[in-house]
Amino acid sequence: MPTLALALACACSPWVDEAASAPIAQSEPPTSPERPVALPRSATPAVVGDPDASEREILAVGDRELGEDELLGLPGSQGLAVAIRGASTSPDGGHSIGTPQGGALVGGVQLPFDPAAYTRRDAGRSWATSQTVRTIAAAFSSLRRDRGVAAEVVIGDLSLPSGGAFGPHVSHRSGRDIDIRLVLAPGLDRTTLPLGAEQVDWDATWALVHSFLETGRVTHVFFDFARQEHLHRAALRAGVHPQVVDHWFQWPGGDGAAAVIRHEPGHRAHVHVRLDCEGQGPRCQGA
């Protein structure tokens, strides 16, 4: 994380696991976050079929609510509390091999059951490296304790237990990718896919993104260019220095090749957080 960002950023002020719903047919193949598209402000990506089908599959909150006993019976779901400041109880040894698009996961760690911090959309799709699980713990500790955000946050797909190909994704293969649904505006049904700007609590969503950025381990946050304006405004409302905001965001210029928060089609209702190779094992590759 750049020194300027850490020096000038300031904190924002002011969930019940479920099984995945039935898969939804994918209408267009996903694109790879390894090739972000820099768009001018007026540009609109081409739409083929249903551009939101993949997001519905990735982020669907199922109809069947599981009881606590059933949840605790899932592998890696022993109800361990997420520790403060990332001093996680997650096992060591979960390492990333290769790139997010062509790699694998060795000794994968399942994201722990912790409903006070987050909702796992599907425990079977919630595997990652040890470092990634610790980073998630640190970010949610900051979000809940320091920033006071109490709203439910749904974590979608991470990786499969051994990584590798993971449809409908192109990436998510090596335990360093995290899909997180935008925080819903108050009063909405918890299964809502927030495709409308009015359906999103932008201040809480910025607090979530900011909590990850401040871990210093984030290389990219993939998010639809047309929606970045709302998040950008929330960052300024939270008191983040304008120069830091401009450094982090691709919006509004559209040509921020070095921006952390950058456009990727199919990321309207969720953000895709990617972590760097620090602490991910000696065979980790790619940003």
N, C-alpha and C positions, 0 to 999 in steps of 0.2 A: 504493500500500500504506500503510495507516495507520501513523503514526509509532510508536504503541504496539506494533504487531505486530513492526516491524523492531527495535525496541529490546529487546523481551523474548524473542523467539523465539531458540532455540538449535539448533545442528545436531544431527542424528541421528548415532549411531555404529553400530557394530555390536554372441554371441548368435548371417550366414546369411539373407539375404533369400530369400523364397520367393514363388511366384506364388499368386494367390488361388485358392481352391477354387471349385467350381461354385456359382452363386448359390442361395440357399435361399429358398423362397417365403416371403413376408412375410404373416403372419396378421393383423396389425392395423396400421393406419397409425400412423407415429410421431407423437409429440406435439412441439410446439415448445418448445425450451429457453428461448424468450423469455417463456414464461408459467409459471414455476416454481410448484409446488403446495406450500403450507405445510401439513404434516400433523401432527396430534397423534400422540403416540408410539404409540398403540394402533391408528391407522388403517392400513388395508391397501388399496392401489389395486385397482380392479376389474380382473379378468383376463379377457380375451377371446381364445380360441384359444391359440396358443403365444406367450406374452409374450417369449420369449427368441429368437424367430426372427430378428429384426433384429440382435440382438447377434451371433448366429452368423455372419450375413452380413458384418457390419462387422469382426469380429475373427478370422474363420477363418484359420488358418495352413494353407496348401495342402499337398497330398501330394507335390508335385514339387519337389525341391530343385534350385536352379539353381547351376551352376558359377560360379566367380569371373569367368571370361572373359565369360560371358553377362551376369552382373550388371554388369560394368564397361561393357558395350556398351549398357546402357540410357541414355536421355538423362538427363543430370544426375547420373550415377552414377560419377563418375571416381575414387571412392575417396578423396576429399579428407578429411583428418583434421578432426574438429571441434576448433576452437581453444579454448584455455582462456579462461574468463571471457567467453565470448560474442563475442570478437574474430573473428567468423566470416568464412570465405572465401566465403560466399554472395554472389551478385551483388546489386548495388543495383537498385532500380527496380521491385521487386514491390510493388504497392500494392493496398489494399483499397478497393472502391467500395461505398458503401451499407452496409446492415445484414447481419448474418450470415444472416438469413432471406430477404432480398430483394436481395442485392448481387451483385457480380462481382469477379473477380481480374484485375488488369492486370499484365502482365509477370511472371507467376507463376514462382516459383523451386521447383525440385524438392528435397525434403529429400535431402541427400547420402547416399550409401552409406557407412555407418560402423558396421560390425558390432561394433566394440569398445564403442560407446555404446548402440546400440539395434538392433532388427530392424524394418525397414519391412515391414508386412504385405503391401502392394502398392504398388510404386513408381509405378504409373500413377494412384494415388489419393492421392498424397503431395505435392501442390503447395500452396504457401502464399505469403504475402508475405515479403519479405526480412526484415522485423522478426520475424515468427513463426519463421522458420528460425534466426535468431540467438538468439531467446529459448530455443528448444529446445536449441541448442548450449550455452548458458549453464547451463540447468537440468541437463542430463546431465553437464556438467563437474563441477558441484557434487555430483551424485548419485554419480558414480564416484570422483572424486578426494577430495572432502572428506568424504563420508559412507560411502565404502567399500563401496557396494552393487555386487556383481559379478553378480547374477542377471540373466537375460535379461529385457528389457523390450520388449514388442511395441507399436509405434505403429501404430494402425489408420488410419482415414481422416482426412485433412486436407481438401483441396478438389481439384477437377478443375483441369486446367491453366489454364483461363480462368474458373474459378469457375462460378457459376450453379447451376441445379437439379442435385441430387446425391442420387438415391435410395439407400437408404431414408430419408435424412435430410430434415428440414425446414430445418435450418440448413446449416453447412459450405459456404456459397456465396461467401464473400469472403476466404478465406485466413486466418482468425483462430481457427478451431476445430480442436482436437486430440483425437482419441480414443486412449486408451492402456489396454491391458488391465491388470487388476490383476496384480501380481507373484505368480507361482505359488509355492506352498509347495514346499520341496525334495523331490525324488524323483518329481514328477508328470511325465507325458508333456507335452512342450512344446506340444502341440495342445489341451491341456485348456481348456475354457471354465469359469472358476472361479466357479461359481454357489453352491457350498457354502462356508461360512465357513472350514472346515478346509482348503480348497484354496488359501487365500490366505496369503501371507507379509505380514501386516499391517504389521509394522515396516518392511519394505522398501518397501511401498506408500506408507506415510506419508512415508518419506524421499523418494520420488519426488514426491509432491504438495507436500511442504514445499519441495523444490528449485525447483518452479515458483512457489510463492507468494512466495518470497524474491526472485524477479526483479523484483517490484513491478509486473508487467504483467498480472496475472490479475484478471479481473472476476468470473468464476464458475467453480466446479468442480461440474458436475452429477453427482450420485451418489445412488443409491436411499436414501431416508430410513432404511429398515429395516436397512441395512448400515453406516450412518454411525457407529453405536456402536463397532464394531470399530476404525475408523480414529481415532475420538476417543480411545479408550483408548491406541492406539499413539502418538498425539501426546503424551499425558501421560507415557507411559513414556519418550519421547525427551527429556523435560525442558522442553517448551514450557510457558510460564507459563499457568496455568488461565484467566486473564482473556483471554489471546490466543486460546486454544482456543475459549472461549465466543464470542468475537467472530467467529471464522472459521466455526464450525459451526452449522447449523440444528438439529441434534440436540443435546439431547433435547427442547427445548421445542416445536419444530415451528412456531414463529411468528417465526423469525428472518428477517424480510423483508430485512434488510441483510446476511445471512450470505453468505459467499463459497461455502462448501460447502453446496449446497442440493439438495433432492429434484427429480428428474425421472424419470418412469417409463422403463423400458427401459435403465437404467444400473446394472445389478447386477454385471456382470462386467468393466466398464470405467468409467473416469472420463472425462468430457468437459471439457477445459480450454478456456476461452475467454479470449482476450487483449483488452486495451483498444485504443483507437485511437491511442495514443501511438506515433509513428514509422511509422504505417501508411498515411500519405498524407493529403492535405487533403480528400478526399471520403469518408473513412471515417466511418460513422455507427453509433450504437447500442452498447449494452453487451452 
